Structure formats: structure tokens, C-alpha cells
Amino acid sequence: MTVVRPRPPVKPGLGPAFGRLWTAAAFSNLADGLGRTAVPLIATTLTRDPLTISILAALAFVPWFVFAIPAGMLVDRFDRRILMAVANTVRAAAALGLAVLTVTGALDIWWLFAGTLVFGFGETVFDNATNAVIPAVVRDEHLERANGRIQAAQITIDSFIAQPIAGVLFAVSLALPLWVGSVGYLVPIVLAVLLPLSAARPLRTSASKPDAAPRVPASEALRFLWTHRYLRALVLFTSLMGCAFSFAQAPTILYFLDEHDVAPAAIGFVTAGIGLGALAGSLVAAPVVARFGRGGVMWAANLLAALALVAVGIAPEVVTAVVAYAAMAFAISTWNVPWAALRQRLIPPVLFGRTLGVIRMITWGMFPLATVLGGWVARGDLRLPYLLAGGFCLVATLVCTKLLLEASRQGLSPADA
């Protein structure tokens, strides 16, 4: 099924509206990166149990299982700009609360669990809204480029700015990354409400009533995904691969701290090395898709990710481990760009938020169990999750070769077909 969507009212190129969206996402990612590094590091001062640390990582995905569809319904029915602002207000309050608990000595692992859940619920709304706004502010032919820019900003700020800074701030004071993160969430609140009216609601296909919001039941998103055979199959594949990545990455912090003797203050610099690969993937994805086709790139990305997982598991020292991890991050980022653009092409605009919510409920909702299982396996050997996940991903990619290559023919307009 090909969705014919109206052209958004912007000039050729990405335009100033996308610039504001990009900046809002960038500042939000700055705060996310600070918290994503600080929270597990703070947790390691309370426990060194891989299973407990993996539970903390798993809780970040729980909101996608229980709230992804409601978040999608909100995104499809209400002003997306206001939803983005509210989501970041809640996350800022959570970061501030954790910082206060830390400096007063009242923090325990349960508060970190609770804070992680709050961050996750805010993320379901903010990220769903951001993805839904992109097709409303850029032209269809620029979707790969726009998604690549958003992802590049996320990786650059998260890996090269937020996480290294968070590690240094953590060495100065446990709570300092949380204080700074709470401030970082505030800037996107202003930028979100300054987005144009086209970002507020789904694009309409009715010429007679362009501003009318049709009442589409939430079940329509489920029905659309179920009846779209190709999209349904690709979601299942993505879910299984994502579970394997979550299983493998459950012990990441302890893997570098204990297996390779990395100092806690240097964790951010390790993740910056990994982020270099992720950034490269997000930047090259659009041009390589244009040259080699979406399907071939998506297949090659999964194959590389599988081999990189195995390389992480057998890495003899920290430099090799970081290089292998960076290769995996490169592959995942390269996959994410065409996968996001394909969803935006296949899903009708008025169903996008809810359908994306369903997809993420299915995919990300399975991650917590996989992460906890990975943490349990890591109790015996911190390297084993990477080896098991790499083997699984390699087999899955080879079995699903035809499915992945088909992506080049999906989402084409009649003129391109």
C-alpha cells in the first residue's frame, strides 16, 4: 500500500521549521544523554549486580510497552507542539527530583527505578511527536535526509557532548549531571511551541476541509498494521533483532568497568568512541540508500551489526572493544534512517502517531525482558550476551534476506514504481 500525502507548505529543502524541530530535539537529546550516563553510574555506587543494573536499563523500555499506543493517540489527536513541551516539563521535574534526593542522601535504587520510568513515559510522547512532525515540515523526497539529520544530532550531542561531560560531572559530584540535565529539558519547551501550525496536527488529505480532524478509532492503527503484510513482517523482524541487541547490551556499563578496567569518569569518552560509529552511520545512510537502494543497505547493516556483536564479545582489550562496538553502532544508525523513512512513507498521516505507537509497543515493549535476560546471563560471563546475540542476528539476517531487499520496492509513488 502506497500513501499519497499532500506536500507540506515549506520551501524546497529542509526549511526553518525543520530547523526549530532539529534544535528542540538536539537540546532534548543533551538532557537525555546526561541522564542516560549519570543514572547507571549512580546505580553502580549502590550495587555491582549485573542483574540489578540490567533491570534499570530494562525499565527505560517499559513505558513503550504500556504507553506507546496511548502516546500515539495523543499525538494524533492533540497539538503535537504542546505535547512535546509537556513531556519535557515532566522529564525536567524528574531529573530535578533525583538530583535533590542525591544531594540529601535519600537516594536509593528504587528512586532510580522510578525516575527511569518517568523519563521513559516522557520519551514516548516526545519521540512519537517528533517523528510525526517530520513529514509535516519537510517534503517527501527529503525524509531520509531529515531523519538522518535528526539522528545525527541525537548521536553527536548524546555521545560526543552529553556523555563525556556527564562522566566528568559525575566525577565532580554525583548529582551534577542531573542538575544540568534538568536545565537542558527546558529549551525544547520554548522551541516546540514555536513550530508552525502544520506541526500541530496530522496533514489532511481533504481539500474541502483541510483543517478538519477526522475521528479515526484507535483500532484502525492496529488493523492497518495487521493488514499491511510487508510492514507487519518487517516489524516482527525488527522486534527480534532489537531484542537481541538489548540482550547483548544489558551488561555494557559493567563490561567496560570490570572486563576492561575503564574508570567511571572515562565511561563518557568510551561511549564517545562508540558514538563516532553511530554518527558516521547516520550521516552516510541517506547517500548510500540513494546509491545502493534501501533494501540492500538495510540487509548489509544488519549483517554488519551481527558480526560486530561477535567482535565485541571476543575483544581482547578496550580499544578493540570500542572499535567493534562503534561498528555495531554504525550499522544500527545506518538501518534506522531508511527504516524511519519507510514507515513515514507507508503509514497514512492521520494514523501515523498511533501506528508508530503500536510498532514501538511491539518492538521496544519486548526489550525489557530481553535486557533482564541478558543481565542474568552476564552474571556468569560479561562477554557471553554479545556472542549469543551476534550468532542469532547473523542467522536472522540471512534467513530474512528476501524480506529486507524488498524494502527497495516498498513505499514508491506510482511515478517511481
Protein Blocks (a to p, Z undefined) as FASTA:
>chain_A
ZZddddddddedjbjmlmmmmmmmmmmmmmmmmmmmmmmmmmmmmoccfklmmmmmmmmm
mmmmmmmmmmmmmmmmmcfklmmmmmmmmmmmmmmmmmmmmmnopacfklmmmmmmmmmm
mmmmmmmmmmmmmmmmccfklmmmmmmmmmmmmmmmmmmmmmmmmmmmmmmpmklmmmmm
mmmmmmmmmmmmmpcfklmpccdfbfklmmbccdddfklmmmmmmmmmmlmmmmmmmmmm
mmmmmmmmmmmmmmmmmmnopafklmmmmmmmmmmmmmmmmmmmmmmmmmnojklmmmmm
mmmmmmmmmmmmmocbfklmmmmmmmmmmmmmmmmmmmmmmmmmmpcfklmmmmmmmmmm
mmmmmmmmmmmmmmmmmmmomklmmmmmmmmmmmmmmmmmmmmmmmmmgoiafklZZ
